[in-house]
Amino acid sequence: MHLFEYAVLRVVPRVEREEFLNVGVIVYCRSLGFLQTRSELPEARLRALAPDLDLEEITARLQAFERICQGRATGGAIGQLPIAERFRWLTATRSTVVQSSPVHPGLCADAAATLARLFAQLVQ
């Protein structure tokens, strides 16, 4: 079994109201060298919460999270950091429209399967 950490990605249309929808999950497992995110925008639910929300901007931000996880030049300067630093940067507390939950630990045998399970439980 491997220690892993995860955080839930949230869209917070109006930060002052503290209402949010879970839209993704980030999973990091140091011993497996694993850092991936999976996300999906529930457009109808987001429109009900915030009709004027720019979904293209939210999609672009979530895609940036994916590029940073991949650790390539397309992830910019943050994408070039070591894997642990990328995870910490992605899960840092921020007051923007896309936020992450606190980080939670767990044990897994397969990090990719764990990402799929958490996504199904916490987002879908």
C-alpha positions as CSV (number, residue, x, y, z in Angstrom):
1,M,0.0,0.0,0.0
2,H,1.1,3.5,-0.8
3,L,0.4,6.7,1.1
4,F,-1.4,9.2,-1.2
5,E,-2.9,12.7,-0.7
6,Y,-5.8,14.2,-2.5
7,A,-7.9,17.4,-2.7
8,V,-11.2,18.2,-4.3
9,L,-11.4,20.9,-6.9
10,R,-14.3,23.3,-6.4
11,V,-15.8,26.1,-8.4
12,V,-16.8,29.0,-6.2
13,P,-18.7,31.4,-8.4
14,R,-19.1,34.1,-5.7
15,V,-16.4,33.7,-3.1
16,E,-18.2,35.9,-0.6
17,R,-21.2,33.5,-0.6
18,E,-19.0,30.4,0.0
19,E,-21.2,28.3,-2.2
20,F,-19.4,25.8,-4.4
21,L,-19.7,22.8,-6.6
22,N,-17.1,19.9,-6.6
23,V,-15.8,19.7,-10.2
24,G,-12.6,17.6,-9.8
25,V,-10.0,15.7,-7.8
26,I,-6.2,15.9,-7.6
27,V,-4.3,12.8,-6.4
28,Y,-0.6,12.8,-5.4
29,C,1.3,9.7,-4.5
30,R,5.0,10.4,-3.8
31,S,6.1,6.7,-3.8
32,L,4.5,6.1,-7.2
33,G,5.6,9.4,-8.7
34,F,1.9,10.0,-9.4
35,L,0.2,13.4,-9.8
36,Q,-3.0,13.6,-11.8
37,T,-6.3,15.5,-11.8
38,R,-9.6,14.7,-13.3
39,S,-12.4,17.2,-13.7
40,E,-15.8,17.8,-15.2
41,L,-17.9,20.9,-15.4
42,P,-21.6,20.4,-14.5
43,E,-22.7,23.3,-16.7
44,A,-26.4,23.2,-15.9
45,R,-25.7,23.1,-12.1
46,L,-23.2,25.9,-12.4
47,R,-25.6,28.1,-14.5
48,A,-28.3,27.6,-11.8
49,L,-25.8,28.8,-9.2
50,A,-24.3,31.6,-11.2
51,P,-25.9,32.3,-14.6
52,D,-23.2,34.8,-15.6
53,L,-20.3,32.5,-14.8
54,D,-17.7,32.4,-17.6
55,L,-17.5,28.6,-18.2
56,E,-14.7,29.0,-20.8
57,E,-12.5,30.7,-18.2
58,I,-13.2,27.9,-15.7
59,T,-12.4,25.3,-18.3
60,A,-9.1,27.0,-19.1
61,R,-8.2,27.1,-15.4
62,L,-9.0,23.4,-15.0
63,Q,-6.9,22.6,-18.1
64,A,-4.0,24.6,-16.5
65,F,-4.2,22.3,-13.5
66,E,-3.9,19.3,-15.8
67,R,-0.9,20.8,-17.6
68,I,0.8,21.5,-14.3
69,C,0.2,17.9,-13.1
70,Q,1.8,16.6,-16.3
71,G,5.0,18.5,-15.4
72,R,5.8,19.6,-18.9
73,A,6.9,23.0,-20.3
74,T,3.2,23.6,-21.3
75,G,2.5,23.8,-17.5
76,G,4.6,27.0,-17.3
77,A,7.1,27.7,-14.5
78,I,4.9,25.8,-12.0
79,G,4.8,22.8,-14.3
80,Q,8.6,22.6,-14.1
81,L,8.7,22.2,-10.4
82,P,9.3,18.8,-8.7
83,I,6.1,16.8,-8.3
84,A,5.6,17.5,-4.6
85,E,6.0,21.2,-5.1
86,R,3.5,21.1,-8.0
87,F,0.9,19.4,-5.8
88,R,1.5,21.8,-2.9
89,W,1.1,24.8,-5.3
90,L,-2.1,23.3,-6.8
91,T,-3.7,22.7,-3.4
92,A,-2.6,26.0,-1.8
93,T,-5.3,28.1,-0.2
94,R,-6.7,30.7,-2.6
95,S,-9.7,32.9,-2.9
96,T,-10.4,32.5,-6.6
97,V,-13.2,31.0,-8.5
98,V,-11.4,27.6,-8.7
99,Q,-10.2,26.4,-5.3
100,S,-9.2,23.2,-3.7
101,S,-10.4,21.6,-0.5
102,P,-8.0,20.8,2.3
103,V,-5.6,18.0,1.6
104,H,-6.6,14.5,2.8
105,P,-4.4,11.4,3.1
106,G,-5.1,7.8,2.5
107,L,-3.6,4.5,1.4
108,C,-3.8,2.9,-2.0
109,A,-2.5,0.1,-4.2
110,D,-3.3,1.8,-7.5
111,A,-3.2,5.7,-7.6
112,A,-5.1,5.9,-11.0
113,A,-7.9,3.6,-9.7
114,T,-8.0,5.7,-6.5
115,L,-8.4,8.9,-8.6
116,A,-11.3,7.3,-10.5
117,R,-13.0,6.1,-7.3
118,L,-12.6,9.5,-5.6
119,F,-13.9,11.3,-8.7
120,A,-17.0,9.1,-8.8
121,Q,-17.6,9.5,-5.1
122,L,-17.0,13.2,-4.7
123,V,-17.8,14.8,-8.1
124,Q,-20.2,12.8,-10.1
